[in-house]
């Protein structure tokens, strides 16, 4: 299709308002509900401009971008209203259209009034395709929207020309992490660092983070572990004309096998208080009486007809309201839904203590004396106290520090023993890898312990880079001995990458003459001069099968790993020796 034909097709589409609005849900993980829907525009299905990329590109080229975006907003509002969707409506708007002199003010508000949508339900989502230079003018335009009650979201964070400056200047209510950082995050430590940094910036700016473009369960599992609350992507739901309403039907069940082996304190039972709850129609006077009768009752969950939480009432908040003149008389017979807070934290009982702690600390408005709601599959279970979470986390950190290796800060022998015990209890097929550095003692003798410590830190980083944080474990036994547990099917690939990475990284630690010779001379254990090869790794691997878990304990499993390591050490150079618990056979491979 020529440009002229595309321009003609665009004119026809705009004249007939021949646009389709699809909706993709944005799901809140802590309370398993749909926060809202992003409206996505498509051209006619039989047109070359069906794709939004082609459609908006030709509109930008024709100088009709603002016109197309207004038509898209009209279609989105109409379909949102027709389907009587709850939650927020995210509508894409490009900054350049807002800055166009011909952009008609007030049209969005008119659309909302026509279709009965409150401005507080609408999120203006900025999509940046071209550089934005006039930040002051853009800020004024968005302030106009905010003044009318709209929220602001910044799309594709990290991908635009100036998205970080937009974030700093505009202070959006929501930021969407670009799909590039989500794709394969379970296998990429650098992407996890980037996302972790974005979470910290969001916390500082009081913005809520949405991870979009999630397509794999492994990606979702890592994001949950990192404390992401809002998610969107094909894994949950593709854009549809008829938007889904049940978040529980969208969320996949996270495989129990993906629970981290190095995670302590994952059981929330210690936090659970089986406190009573009230339904949303309960008169305020009844709730006030419940607080008067139970002096230790700090909060009450408010439930709908399906026993799912829709709000929470805190004692201090209710008291503050009812202290106003005539407030008790005004609200006594009103339903508690009028005074409840719908800005509450709700978590699943299956979530870990660490995840709950991250959710609490990411909420700027969560007070330490307040309670949060604990659910089971979306149904109310009880309440937990914020202060109890902080106490348990503090105790856990103290315990972890007590048993961590002081150099690498990796878990030491006690957590390693606990990891192996959990592994056997879960009856999980895994690879237990005992990693040892060859020629490390003579290297220390020549280069000194300071350089030796650098090598240990280097290996610790190489090990961390090769694990899947959703299911693997790395610990430091002591000296140059490390333990790594791999639960992934591609464990051999990960192990080979580890061996190659370590040898490559170690090159910076040698003197030029040793690097050129491929060896160095040092005293052996008998005090005699001996030629030693450059540093390499010997890895003893135990292939643990589920059926063998009932016949082994943690100590026996550790002994098997040590035995496999000694067999690997008998082979010169980089070597791997595998013990298979099913076949009880010994196989080895070696490379020079």
Secondary structure, 3 states (H helix, E strand, C coil): CCHHHHHHHHHHHHHHCCCEEEEEEEEECCCCEEEEEEEEEECCCCCCCCCHHHHHHHHHHHCCHHHHHHHHHHHHHHHHHHCCCCCEEEEEECHHHHHCCCCCCCHHHHHHHHHCCCHHHEEEEECCCCCCCCHHHHHHHHHHHHHCCCEEEEEEECCCCCHHHHHHHHCCCEEEECHHHHCCHHHCHHHHHHHHHHHHHHHHHCCEEEECCCCCHHHHHHHHHHCCCEECCCCCCCCECCCCCCHHHHCCCCCHHHCCCCCCCCCHHHCCECCCEEECCCEHHHHHHHHHHCCCCCEEEEECCCCCEEEEEEHHHHHHHHCCCCHHHHHCCCEHHHCCECCCCEEECCCCHHHHHHHHHCCCCCCCCCEEEEEECCEEEEEEEHHHHHHHHHHHHHHHHHHECCCCCCECHHHHHHHHHHHHHHCCCEEEEEEEEECHHHHHHHHCHHHHHHHHHHHHHHHHHCCCCCCCEEEEEECCEEEEEECCCCHHHHHHHHHHHHHHHHHHHCCHHHHHHCEEEEECCCCCEEEEECCEEEEEEEEECHHHHHHCCHHHHHHHHHHHHHHHHCCCCCEEEEEECCCCEEEEEECC
